[in-house]
Amino acid sequence: MTDRSGKFAGDDPFAIARAWLAEAEMAEPNDPNAIALATVDAAGMPNVRMVLLKEIESEGFVFYTNYDSAKGVEIAASGTAAFVMHWKSLRRQIRVRGHVSREDGPQADAYFASRSLPSRLGAWASQQSRPLKSRAALMAVVAKITATKGPMPPRPPFWGGFRITPVEIEFWADGDFRLHDRFRWTRGAVGEEWQIARLNP
């Protein structure tokens, strides 16, 4: 049993993560739901980039992207990913590692429909991560998509969600003299009981 209390208290790591994000939404000036998402390519070379986390579910973390992007291709090949959420305002972070599955059903459709029209048209127009001749060329594609897809474009088949189902979650809070508080939740597989350990700073 670990000596968890205060901001670390609770038996559900997803509930703790939601509570921390809710606090960040009140304090962080820009994109409190931003995560640094890490993947690896076919050669094992790591890649990291910022994306926006859209939902913390009862067993996973969901974000949306172009499936043909570099991150989409790398996730499809490995089936795994990791991310960190860091809030300077709260002096806290959450680290997650886990297995990834697609969310490309009604939930993805609903989220896509909730986005602004320019964002939906942009999702159709962008061949994400691939070379682009010029911004003018991109805007020409946007104009063409606007004319062909109209005001209610459906979700592209190459665009949707990824759900990271973790086997490891770490909660970190800044401490005086760099004596930080760290608690790592681990499990061998999804559905197994979490094991919790306090870590050295």
MDAnalysis code that builds the backbone (N, CA, C; Angstrom):
import MDAnalysis as mda
import numpy as np

u = mda.Universe.empty(603, n_residues=201, atom_resindex=np.repeat(np.arange(201), 3), trajectory=True)
u.add_TopologyAttr("name", ["N", "CA", "C"] * 201)
u.add_TopologyAttr("resid", np.arange(1, 202))
u.add_TopologyAttr("resname", ["MET", "THR", "ASP", "ARG", "SER", "GLY", "LYS", "PHE", "ALA", "GLY", "ASP", "ASP", "PRO", "PHE", "ALA", "ILE", "ALA", "ARG", "ALA", "TRP", "LEU", "ALA", "GLU", "ALA", "GLU", "MET", "ALA", "GLU", "PRO", "ASN", "ASP", "PRO", "ASN", "ALA", "ILE", "ALA", "LEU", "ALA", "THR", "VAL", "ASP", "ALA", "ALA", "GLY", "MET", "PRO", "ASN", "VAL", "ARG", "MET", "VAL", "LEU", "LEU", "LYS", "GLU", "ILE", "GLU", "SER", "GLU", "GLY", "PHE", "VAL", "PHE", "TYR", "THR", "ASN", "TYR", "ASP", "SER", "ALA", "LYS", "GLY", "VAL", "GLU", "ILE", "ALA", "ALA", "SER", "GLY", "THR", "ALA", "ALA", "PHE", "VAL", "MET", "HIS", "TRP", "LYS", "SER", "LEU", "ARG", "ARG", "GLN", "ILE", "ARG", "VAL", "ARG", "GLY", "HIS", "VAL", "SER", "ARG", "GLU", "ASP", "GLY", "PRO", "GLN", "ALA", "ASP", "ALA", "TYR", "PHE", "ALA", "SER", "ARG", "SER", "LEU", "PRO", "SER", "ARG", "LEU", "GLY", "ALA", "TRP", "ALA", "SER", "GLN", "GLN", "SER", "ARG", "PRO", "LEU", "LYS", "SER", "ARG", "ALA", "ALA", "LEU", "MET", "ALA", "VAL", "VAL", "ALA", "LYS", "ILE", "THR", "ALA", "THR", "LYS", "GLY", "PRO", "MET", "PRO", "PRO", "ARG", "PRO", "PRO", "PHE", "TRP", "GLY", "GLY", "PHE", "ARG", "ILE", "THR", "PRO", "VAL", "GLU", "ILE", "GLU", "PHE", "TRP", "ALA", "ASP", "GLY", "ASP", "PHE", "ARG", "LEU", "HIS", "ASP", "ARG", "PHE", "ARG", "TRP", "THR", "ARG", "GLY", "ALA", "VAL", "GLY", "GLU", "GLU", "TRP", "GLN", "ILE", "ALA", "ARG", "LEU", "ASN", "PRO"])
u.atoms.positions = np.array([
    [0.844, -1.194, 0.000],
    [0.000, 0.000, 0.000],
    [0.879, 1.244, 0.000],
    [0.608, 2.162, -0.892],
    [1.397, 3.384, -0.966],
    [0.736, 4.488, -0.148],
    [1.528, 5.483, 0.205],
    [1.031, 6.582, 1.043],
    [0.470, 7.707, 0.179],
    [-0.517, 7.367, -0.657],
    [-1.096, 8.362, -1.550],
    [-2.195, 9.132, -0.838],
    [-2.229, 10.429, -1.068],
    [-3.287, 11.270, -0.515],
    [-3.399, 12.520, -1.374],
    [-4.360, 13.377, -1.042],
    [-4.507, 14.630, -1.761],
    [-4.743, 14.417, -3.243],
    [-3.948, 15.079, -4.057],
    [-4.126, 15.028, -5.512],
    [-3.903, 13.640, -6.090],
    [-3.214, 12.748, -5.353],
    [-2.923, 11.397, -5.837],
    [-3.942, 10.363, -5.357],
    [-4.892, 10.771, -4.522],
    [-5.806, 9.817, -3.891],
    [-6.807, 9.253, -4.902],
    [-7.201, 8.017, -4.679],
    [-8.207, 7.378, -5.516],
    [-7.777, 6.015, -5.997],
    [-8.763, 5.195, -6.367],
    [-8.495, 3.836, -6.829],
    [-8.620, 3.687, -8.340],
    [-8.930, 4.780, -9.033],
    [-9.127, 4.744, -10.480],
    [-8.195, 5.763, -11.129],
    [-7.159, 5.308, -11.844],
    [-6.219, 6.267, -12.439],
    [-6.852, 7.164, -13.501],
    [-7.893, 6.660, -14.170],
    [-8.552, 7.479, -15.190],
    [-9.338, 8.615, -14.530],
    [-9.927, 8.349, -13.369],
    [-10.623, 9.402, -12.626],
    [-9.628, 10.446, -12.137],
    [-8.468, 10.008, -11.684],
    [-7.434, 10.958, -11.257],
    [-7.002, 11.815, -12.443],
    [-6.791, 11.176, -13.594],
    [-6.371, 11.918, -14.794],
    [-7.433, 12.934, -15.194],
    [-8.707, 12.551, -15.151],
    [-9.776, 13.496, -15.488],
    [-9.804, 14.670, -14.509],
    [-9.595, 14.384, -13.228],
    [-9.586, 15.452, -12.224],
    [-8.427, 16.413, -12.458],
    [-7.256, 15.876, -12.783],
    [-6.099, 16.739, -13.053],
    [-6.347, 17.583, -14.293],
    [-6.918, 16.976, -15.339],
    [-7.198, 17.736, -16.554],
    [-8.222, 18.838, -16.281],
    [-9.226, 18.542, -15.463],
    [-10.221, 19.554, -15.125],
    [-9.569, 20.731, -14.410],
    [-8.620, 20.452, -13.524],
    [-7.894, 21.532, -12.855],
    [-7.081, 22.330, -13.866],
    [-6.447, 21.626, -14.799],
    [-5.621, 22.301, -15.802],
    [-6.470, 23.196, -16.696],
    [-7.691, 22.770, -16.974],
    [-8.577, 23.577, -17.820],
    [-8.904, 24.920, -17.180],
    [-8.792, 24.992, -15.855],
    [-9.041, 26.245, -15.144],
    [-7.784, 27.100, -15.015],
    [-6.611, 26.505, -15.223],
    [-5.358, 27.206, -14.944],
    [-4.444, 27.385, -16.146],
    [-4.466, 26.422, -17.075],
    [-3.530, 26.452, -18.203],
    [-4.072, 27.377, -19.288],
    [-3.269, 28.355, -19.747],
    [-3.811, 29.347, -20.691],
    [-4.094, 28.808, -22.084],
    [-3.347, 27.803, -22.530],
    [-3.521, 27.297, -23.894],
    [-3.485, 25.773, -23.920],
    [-4.471, 25.188, -24.595],
    [-4.495, 23.747, -24.868],
    [-4.129, 22.886, -23.653],
    [-4.919, 22.921, -22.591],
    [-4.621, 22.073, -21.433],
    [-4.672, 20.584, -21.751],
    [-5.317, 20.230, -22.874],
    [-5.424, 18.825, -23.273],
    [-4.340, 18.409, -24.265],
    [-3.296, 19.216, -24.424],
    [-2.206, 18.862, -25.339],
    [-1.363, 17.737, -24.744],
    [-0.997, 16.786, -25.593],
    [-0.111, 15.702, -25.174],
    [1.040, 15.593, -26.176],
    [2.199, 15.216, -25.673],
    [3.335, 14.896, -26.534],
    [3.271, 13.400, -26.798],
    [2.916, 13.042, -28.027],
    [2.673, 11.650, -28.408],
    [3.927, 11.051, -29.037],
    [4.363, 9.910, -28.507],
    [5.564, 9.246, -29.007],
    [5.211, 7.930, -29.688],
    [5.835, 7.707, -30.859],
    [5.697, 6.461, -31.599],
    [7.088, 6.073, -32.096],
    [7.188, 4.921, -32.736],
    [8.458, 4.523, -33.353],
    [8.195, 4.110, -34.792],
    [9.174, 4.374, -35.675],
    [9.015, 3.988, -37.071],
    [9.501, 2.564, -37.300],
    [9.497, 2.124, -38.544],
    [9.845, 0.742, -38.865],
    [11.276, 0.388, -38.480],
    [12.154, 1.393, -38.417],
    [13.545, 1.162, -38.044],
    [13.769, 1.291, -36.541],
    [12.711, 1.557, -35.805],
    [12.834, 1.721, -34.363],
    [13.216, 3.128, -33.945],
    [13.244, 4.070, -34.891],
    [13.580, 5.453, -34.575],
    [12.356, 6.141, -33.972],
    [12.502, 6.782, -32.810],
    [11.333, 7.405, -32.189],
    [10.916, 8.696, -32.875],
    [9.632, 8.995, -32.749],
    [9.014, 10.229, -33.234],
    [8.149, 10.777, -32.119],
    [8.116, 12.086, -31.956],
    [7.225, 12.686, -30.964],
    [6.652, 13.967, -31.532],
    [5.375, 14.228, -31.214],
    [4.709, 15.437, -31.695],
    [3.545, 15.752, -30.761],
    [3.095, 17.006, -30.806],
    [1.973, 17.419, -29.972],
    [0.649, 17.132, -30.685],
    [-0.287, 16.541, -29.968],
    [-1.648, 16.360, -30.454],
    [-2.595, 16.727, -29.310],
    [-3.883, 16.843, -29.617],
    [-4.862, 17.194, -28.596],
    [-5.659, 15.968, -28.166],
    [-5.590, 15.674, -26.896],
    [-6.374, 14.583, -26.327],
    [-7.833, 15.020, -26.260],
    [-8.732, 14.186, -26.737],
    [-10.134, 14.587, -26.802],
    [-11.023, 13.924, -25.760],
    [-10.602, 12.810, -25.208],
    [-11.440, 12.162, -24.207],
    [-10.612, 11.250, -23.325],
    [-10.930, 11.262, -22.026],
    [-10.395, 10.276, -21.088],
    [-11.564, 9.380, -20.721],
    [-11.537, 8.159, -21.212],
    [-12.624, 7.210, -20.997],
    [-12.362, 6.392, -19.733],
    [-13.214, 5.403, -19.508],
    [-13.061, 4.570, -18.316],
    [-11.847, 3.656, -18.401],
    [-11.356, 3.412, -19.627],
    [-10.197, 2.520, -19.789],
    [-9.211, 3.010, -20.844],
    [-9.331, 4.251, -21.290],
    [-8.424, 4.679, -22.347],
    [-8.435, 6.180, -22.577],
    [-7.512, 6.596, -23.444],
    [-7.316, 7.988, -23.816],
    [-7.465, 8.092, -25.332],
    [-8.305, 9.004, -25.812],
    [-8.645, 9.060, -27.235],
    [-8.201, 10.386, -27.846],
    [-7.550, 10.287, -29.018],
    [-7.251, 11.455, -29.840],
    [-7.587, 11.115, -31.281],
    [-7.615, 12.134, -32.144],
    [-8.016, 11.949, -33.541],
    [-6.941, 12.466, -34.480],
    [-6.843, 11.816, -35.640],
    [-5.806, 12.199, -36.598],
    [-6.091, 11.563, -37.959],
    [-5.217, 11.869, -38.907],
    [-5.232, 11.235, -40.221],
    [-4.529, 9.881, -40.090],
    [-5.204, 8.802, -40.452],
    [-4.613, 7.473, -40.312],
    [-3.395, 7.282, -41.215],
    [-3.317, 8.071, -42.302],
    [-2.187, 7.948, -43.222],
    [-1.017, 8.851, -42.850],
    [-1.131, 9.597, -41.745],
    [-0.028, 10.438, -41.281],
    [1.097, 9.556, -40.755],
    [2.242, 10.164, -40.487],
    [3.371, 9.393, -39.958],
    [2.987, 8.689, -38.661],
    [2.325, 9.401, -37.761],
    [1.953, 8.770, -36.494],
    [0.933, 7.658, -36.710],
    [-0.002, 7.879, -37.645],
    [-0.991, 6.854, -37.922],
    [-0.371, 5.579, -38.463],
    [0.557, 5.723, -39.391],
    [1.241, 4.568, -39.980],
    [2.079, 3.845, -38.930],
    [2.782, 4.624, -38.099],
    [3.644, 4.019, -37.076],
    [2.821, 3.301, -36.009],
    [1.707, 3.891, -35.614],
    [0.839, 3.228, -34.640],
    [0.261, 1.945, -35.216],
    [-0.159, 1.992, -36.486],
    [-0.717, 0.797, -37.116],
    [0.293, -0.340, -37.145],
    [1.566, -0.003, -37.343],
    [2.604, -1.035, -37.436],
    [2.956, -1.620, -36.075],
    [3.042, -0.773, -35.049],
    [3.499, -1.253, -33.740],
    [2.355, -1.614, -32.800],
    [1.219, -0.936, -32.951],
    [0.108, -1.161, -32.050],
    [0.298, -0.560, -30.674],
    [1.334, 0.273, -30.529],
    [1.633, 0.866, -29.231],
    [1.966, 2.345, -29.383],
    [1.880, 3.067, -28.266],
    [2.272, 4.477, -28.239],
    [2.444, 4.895, -26.791],
    [3.042, 6.064, -26.614],
    [3.199, 6.647, -25.284],
    [2.945, 8.137, -25.400],
    [2.579, 8.754, -24.283],
    [2.446, 10.208, -24.297],
    [2.696, 10.775, -22.915],
    [2.945, 12.076, -22.888],
    [3.037, 12.820, -21.633],
    [2.183, 14.070, -21.750],
    [1.416, 14.355, -20.686],
    [0.706, 15.624, -20.534],
    [1.470, 16.403, -19.467],
    [1.824, 17.639, -19.778],
    [2.575, 18.449, -18.814],
    [1.890, 19.793, -18.657],
    [1.659, 20.181, -17.413],
    [1.020, 21.460, -17.122],
    [1.957, 22.316, -16.276],
    [2.527, 23.350, -16.888],
    [3.416, 24.251, -16.150],
    [2.662, 24.971, -15.040],
    [1.387, 25.297, -15.297],
    [0.601, 26.034, -14.309],
    [0.399, 25.219, -13.029],
    [0.235, 23.901, -13.161],
    [0.018, 23.031, -12.005],
    [1.298, 22.382, -11.512],
    [2.332, 22.444, -12.338],
    [3.607, 21.777, -12.037],
    [3.360, 20.276, -11.821],
    [2.638, 19.716, -12.809],
    [2.323, 18.284, -12.788],
    [2.447, 17.704, -14.191],
    [2.563, 16.386, -14.245],
    [2.512, 15.705, -15.531],
    [1.969, 14.300, -15.350],
    [1.445, 13.772, -16.446],
    [0.976, 12.385, -16.501],
    [1.668, 11.718, -17.677],
    [2.255, 10.559, -17.426],
    [2.891, 9.779, -18.485],
    [2.093, 8.491, -18.684],
    [1.913, 8.109, -19.957],
    [1.098, 6.931, -20.292],
    [1.812, 6.102, -21.351],
    [1.781, 4.787, -21.191],
    [2.270, 3.853, -22.206],
    [1.225, 2.768, -22.379],
    [0.964, 2.372, -23.646],
    [-0.040, 1.337, -23.811],
    [-0.254, 0.875, -25.222],
    [-1.301, 0.102, -25.381],
    [-1.689, -0.471, -26.663],
    [-2.719, 0.439, -27.326],
    [-2.730, 0.445, -28.647],
    [-3.570, 1.387, -29.380],
    [-4.517, 0.644, -30.312],
    [-5.765, 1.098, -30.337],
    [-6.758, 0.587, -31.283],
    [-7.449, 1.769, -31.941],
    [-8.077, 1.506, -33.073],
    [-8.794, 2.569, -33.777],
    [-10.162, 2.823, -33.151],
    [-10.558, 4.082, -33.223],
    [-11.945, 4.463, -32.933],
    [-12.483, 5.072, -34.218],
    [-13.135, 4.248, -35.038],
    [-13.592, 4.729, -36.345],
    [-15.069, 4.409, -36.586],
    [-15.827, 4.431, -35.502],
    [-17.256, 4.196, -35.605],
    [-18.059, 5.459, -35.310],
    [-19.256, 5.294, -34.744],
    [-20.125, 6.439, -34.470],
    [-19.493, 7.512, -33.584],
    [-18.655, 7.088, -32.649],
    [-17.990, 8.061, -31.769],
    [-17.095, 8.998, -32.582],
    [-16.362, 8.437, -33.543],
    [-15.510, 9.258, -34.410],
    [-16.356, 10.148, -35.315],
    [-17.455, 9.601, -35.824],
    [-18.357, 10.397, -36.666],
    [-18.889, 11.604, -35.896],
    [-19.295, 11.371, -34.643],
    [-19.857, 12.444, -33.829],
    [-18.817, 13.514, -33.542],
    [-17.599, 13.087, -33.226],
    [-16.570, 14.092, -32.953],
    [-16.252, 14.890, -34.212],
    [-16.128, 14.210, -35.364],
    [-15.829, 14.915, -36.611],
    [-16.918, 15.946, -36.910],
    [-18.178, 15.571, -36.707],
    [-19.293, 16.476, -36.980],
    [-19.284, 17.690, -36.056],
    [-18.668, 17.546, -34.869],
    [-18.630, 18.650, -33.913],
    [-17.558, 19.687, -34.246],
    [-16.649, 19.342, -35.139],
    [-15.572, 20.273, -35.490],
    [-16.098, 21.384, -36.399],
    [-15.362, 22.483, -36.450],
    [-15.761, 23.580, -37.335],
    [-15.692, 23.118, -38.789],
    [-16.486, 23.746, -39.650],
    [-16.489, 23.377, -41.062],
    [-15.098, 23.511, -41.687],
    [-14.365, 24.607, -41.475],
    [-13.016, 24.681, -42.056],
    [-12.104, 23.531, -41.613],
    [-12.239, 23.100, -40.353],
    [-11.423, 21.987, -39.876],
    [-11.812, 20.679, -40.555],
    [-13.110, 20.492, -40.781],
    [-13.554, 19.273, -41.469],
    [-13.080, 19.256, -42.920],
    [-13.175, 20.398, -43.586],
    [-12.694, 20.472, -44.968],
    [-11.180, 20.297, -45.025],
    [-10.486, 20.866, -44.038],
    [-9.033, 20.711, -43.982],
    [-8.610, 19.267, -43.802],
    [-9.394, 18.506, -43.014],
    [-9.082, 17.089, -42.832],
    [-9.158, 16.333, -44.150],
    [-10.133, 16.691, -44.986],
    [-10.238, 16.079, -46.312],
    [-9.086, 16.497, -47.211],
    [-8.670, 17.762, -47.119],
    [-7.695, 18.309, -48.065],
    [-6.258, 17.904, -47.771],
    [-5.909, 17.745, -46.500],
    [-4.504, 17.534, -46.133],
    [-4.067, 16.085, -46.281],
    [-2.997, 15.879, -47.016],
    [-2.327, 14.576, -47.057],
    [-1.244, 14.619, -45.979],
    [-1.677, 14.524, -44.758],
    [-0.839, 14.817, -43.598],
    [0.487, 14.069, -43.601],
    [1.552, 14.802, -43.295],
    [2.933, 14.311, -43.179],
    [3.637, 14.118, -44.514],
    [2.904, 14.250, -45.629],
    [3.544, 14.051, -46.931],
    [4.002, 15.387, -47.521],
    [4.984, 15.356, -48.426],
    [5.514, 16.610, -48.986],
    [4.427, 17.454, -49.643],
    [4.580, 18.778, -49.510],
    [3.615, 19.735, -50.057],
    [4.379, 20.768, -50.882],
    [3.945, 20.976, -52.128],
    [4.634, 21.892, -53.028],
    [4.608, 23.323, -52.508],
    [3.429, 23.773, -52.042],
    [3.303, 25.142, -51.538],
    [1.995, 25.275, -50.773],
    [1.893, 26.337, -49.973],
    [0.630, 26.583, -49.286],
    [-0.485, 26.884, -50.286],
    [-0.119, 27.557, -51.373],
    [-1.116, 27.861, -52.406],
    [-1.716, 26.571, -52.971],
    [-0.873, 25.561, -53.139],
    [-1.364, 24.277, -53.646],
    [-2.347, 23.651, -52.661],
    [-2.033, 23.758, -51.372],
    [-2.942, 23.232, -50.352],
    [-4.270, 23.975, -50.378],
    [-4.226, 25.294, -50.476],
    [-5.458, 26.082, -50.468],
    [-6.309, 25.798, -51.705],
    [-5.650, 25.455, -52.811],
    [-6.397, 25.085, -54.017],
    [-7.164, 23.786, -53.785],
    [-6.541, 22.851, -53.067],
    [-7.229, 21.595, -52.750],
    [-8.393, 21.868, -51.804],
    [-8.186, 22.745, -50.823],
    [-9.265, 23.102, -49.903],
    [-10.450, 23.685, -50.673],
    [-10.159, 24.564, -51.623],
    [-11.236, 25.163, -52.429],
    [-11.990, 24.108, -53.209],
    [-11.283, 23.156, -53.773],
    [-11.922, 22.084, -54.536],
    [-12.785, 21.208, -53.629],
    [-12.251, 20.879, -52.456],
    [-13.011, 20.064, -51.498],
    [-14.261, 20.806, -51.046],
    [-14.125, 22.110, -50.807],
    [-15.266, 22.920, -50.388],
    [-16.381, 22.861, -51.424],
    [-15.975, 22.928, -52.699],
    [-16.972, 22.909, -53.786],
    [-17.623, 21.540, -53.942],
    [-16.880, 20.475, -53.662],
    [-17.402, 19.123, -53.899],
    [-18.086, 18.505, -52.677],
    [-17.628, 18.844, -51.485],
    [-18.171, 18.206, -50.275],
    [-19.318, 18.988, -49.649],
    [-19.382, 20.292, -49.931],
    [-20.492, 21.083, -49.413],
    [-20.365, 21.392, -47.932],
    [-21.461, 21.872, -47.329],
    [-21.406, 22.336, -45.937],
    [-21.470, 21.239, -44.878],
    [-21.712, 19.987, -45.289],
    [-21.808, 18.886, -44.328],
    [-20.935, 17.712, -44.766],
    [-19.641, 17.923, -44.857],
    [-18.776, 16.822, -45.323],
    [-18.760, 15.671, -44.315],
    [-18.858, 14.437, -44.781],
    [-18.777, 13.298, -43.860],
    [-17.340, 13.106, -43.386],
    [-17.157, 12.269, -42.383],
    [-15.804, 11.971, -41.913],
    [-15.052, 11.194, -42.989],
    [-13.830, 11.629, -43.320],
    [-13.055, 10.881, -44.322],
    [-12.733, 9.471, -43.830],
    [-12.675, 8.511, -44.729],
    [-12.352, 7.145, -44.312],
    [-10.930, 7.012, -43.782],
    [-10.075, 7.981, -44.103],
    [-8.680, 7.935, -43.657],
    [-8.448, 8.769, -42.396],
    [-9.507, 9.188, -41.748],
    [-9.400, 10.062, -40.578],
    [-10.278, 9.525, -39.462],
    [-9.733, 9.456, -38.253],
    [-10.527, 8.964, -37.133],
    [-9.729, 8.972, -35.849],
    [-10.206, 8.186, -34.903],
    [-9.601, 8.205, -33.581],
    [-8.652, 7.055, -33.335],
    [-7.795, 7.288, -32.356],
    [-6.963, 6.228, -31.783],
    [-7.217, 6.225, -30.282],
    [-7.381, 5.035, -29.740],
    [-7.575, 4.873, -28.299],
    [-6.339, 4.197, -27.714],
    [-5.680, 4.877, -26.797],
    [-4.539, 4.290, -26.093],
    [-5.070, 3.667, -24.805],
    [-4.954, 2.358, -24.713],
    [-5.359, 1.631, -23.512],
    [-4.094, 1.296, -22.733],
    [-3.883, 1.947, -21.609],
    [-2.573, 1.873, -20.958],
    [-2.322, 0.605, -20.155],
    [-1.054, 0.257, -20.116],
    [-0.561, -0.736, -19.162],
    [0.323, -0.054, -18.126],
    [0.592, 1.240, -18.342],
    [1.370, 2.008, -17.370],
    [0.921, 3.472, -17.394],
    [0.665, 4.023, -16.210],
    [0.336, 5.433, -16.048],
    [1.152, 5.950, -14.874],
    [1.823, 7.071, -15.075],
    [2.572, 7.681, -13.978],
    [2.063, 9.099, -13.723],
    [1.792, 9.373, -12.458],
    [1.407, 10.714, -12.030],
    [2.591, 11.353, -11.304],
    [2.936, 12.565, -11.748],
    [4.127, 13.268, -11.242],
    [3.727, 14.666, -10.806],
    [4.177, 15.059, -9.609],
    [3.940, 16.424, -9.134],
    [5.242, 16.995, -8.594],
    [5.477, 18.245, -8.933],
    [6.702, 18.925, -8.530],
    [6.797, 19.012, -7.003],
    [8.010, 18.805, -6.496],
    [8.251, 18.916, -5.058],
    [9.390, 19.866, -4.764],
    [9.433, 20.355, -3.545],
    [10.516, 21.252, -3.143],
    [11.862, 20.554, -3.268],
    [12.863, 21.324, -3.664],
    [14.248, 20.839, -3.769],
    [14.366, 19.650, -4.724],
    [13.480, 19.623, -5.738],
    [13.444, 18.552, -6.730],
    [13.130, 17.183, -6.120],
    [12.523, 17.174, -4.949],
    [12.066, 15.926, -4.338],
    [10.607, 15.714, -4.757],
    [10.439, 15.359, -6.025],
    [9.111, 15.255, -6.623],
    [8.361, 14.027, -6.108],
    [7.031, 14.090, -6.225],
    [6.192, 12.940, -5.902],
    [5.817, 12.224, -7.188],
    [6.048, 10.917, -7.221],
    [5.772, 10.119, -8.408],
    [5.093, 8.814, -7.993],
    [3.973, 8.511, -8.653],
    [3.291, 7.240, -8.425],
    [3.038, 6.578, -9.774],
    [3.511, 5.347, -9.912],
    [3.368, 4.607, -11.171],
    [2.360, 3.478, -10.987],
    [1.362, 3.483, -11.873],
    [0.359, 2.419, -11.924],
    [0.741, 1.498, -13.078],
    [0.848, 0.206, -12.825],
    [1.197, -0.749, -13.884],
    [0.292, -1.972, -13.801],
    [0.106, -2.601, -14.960],
    [-0.621, -3.859, -15.028],
    [-0.058, -4.657, -16.196],
    [-0.096, -5.986, -16.078],
    [0.462, -6.821, -17.130],
    [-0.335, -6.787, -18.411],
    [-1.650, -6.642, -18.275],
    [-2.532, -6.621, -19.440],
    [-3.795, -5.879, -19.062],
    [-4.509, -5.427, -20.073],
    [-5.763, -4.733, -19.854],
    [-6.729, -5.663, -19.133],
    [-7.387, -5.157, -18.117],
    [-8.312, -5.963, -17.333],
    [-7.712, -6.498, -16.054],
    [-6.386, -6.530, -15.977],
    [-5.749, -6.981, -14.744],
    [-5.747, -5.869, -13.706],
    [-5.519, -6.251, -12.463],
    [-5.506, -5.284, -11.368],
    [-4.259, -4.400, -11.454],
    [-4.446, -3.131, -11.155],
    [-3.314, -2.195, -11.167],
    [-2.418, -2.429, -9.945],
    [-1.128, -2.336, -10.185],
    [-0.140, -2.324, -9.102],
    [0.402, -0.899, -9.013],
    [0.479, -0.353, -7.805],
    [0.876, 1.040, -7.626],
    [2.157, 1.100, -6.808],
    [3.114, 1.885, -7.289],
    [4.388, 2.046, -6.587],
    [4.774, 3.511, -6.547],
    [5.269, 3.945, -5.405],
    [5.877, 5.266, -5.326],
    [7.292, 5.159, -5.877],
    [7.685, 6.115, -6.707],
    [9.007, 6.108, -7.314],
    [9.871, 7.208, -6.720],
    [11.171, 6.967, -6.750],
    [12.116, 8.024, -6.378],
    [11.979, 9.197, -7.351],
    [12.243, 10.416, -6.863],
    [12.160, 11.577, -7.789],
    [13.162, 11.469, -8.918],
])
